[in-house]
Amino acid sequence: MRQSTSNRRFTTSHPFNDAIFDCSHNLAGSKGKSPIPVLEKYHACITNLHLKDRTADGGNLPRGQGQTPIKEVLQLMKKEKWTLPAEPERR
């Protein structure tokens, strides 16, 4: 995760730290890297997951036509039995 403007690292050690994670923003912000490693590392503090399909350069597309690994994210959630809400977003 990026450092905040106060230059503190994101941490999961406080009970009130939680996050809404947008897989497509991660994809675009990282220039095409998969959001799955971030999910695996921080899933315990993610309270809501946004799923939208887009390209690495940030262009939004209909689901199934972009580079966001939506299917793989959902498969990982099922495999790990994570129960956080995953909300599909329209383009």
N, C-alpha and C positions, 0 to 999 in steps of 0.2 A: 504494500500500500504506500501511497505517497505520504510524505511528511506534511503536516498541517502548516499553516502560515506561522504558527507560534513555534515551529521547529521541533515539536514533540512527535515522537513516533506513535503510530496507531498501536494501541495495546488492548488485549482482551482481559487484563487483570482486574479491571474494575467492574462491578456487577451492573453498572448503569451504562456501560459502553455497549452499544449495539449499532448495527449498520443495515442500511438498505443497499443491496449490491445489484448493480445493473451490469449484466454480462456484456452487453453490447458497448457500453461506455468503456469498459475495461478493454475490450477488443480494439476499439478505435484509439483509445489513449495509449495503448501499448504497441500500436502499429501492427496488429495482427496476431499477437500472442494469445494463446488460449487462456480464458478465465478460470479454467478448471484448477490449476495449482493454487490460485488465490482462494477459491471455494474450499478446497481441501484444507488449507491452512487456517482459514478464518471462519469456517462454517458455524462454529459454536457461538459467535457473536453476530451472525447475520440473522436478522429477524424477518426479512422480506427479500425476495429475489425477483428482479425484473428481467423479462426475456423479450428481446426485440431483435430482429435480424437486420444486420447491416454489414457493410464492408469495412475493411481495416482503415480506409481513409474517411470513414464516418458517414457514408451515404446509407440512408435507411432503405430497406427493401421489404417486400412481403415475406412472411415466414417461409423458410425453406429455400430462399433464393440468395441469401447472403452468406457471410462467413462465420456468424455466431454459432458455436456448436450447441444449439438448443437441444437436439436429441441426446447428445453425449452428457450434457448437464443433467437432464431429466433421468437418464439411465444411472448416473452416478448417485443422484438423490435417492433413487429407488434401491440401488445396491447397498448404500450406507444407511438406509432407513431414516433419512433426514426428513423431518416433517414441516420444515419452514414453507410458508406460502410462496408459490412461484406464479407470478402474474404475467401472462402474455400481453405484450403491448402492441398496439397497431402502429404502422409506420407513419 
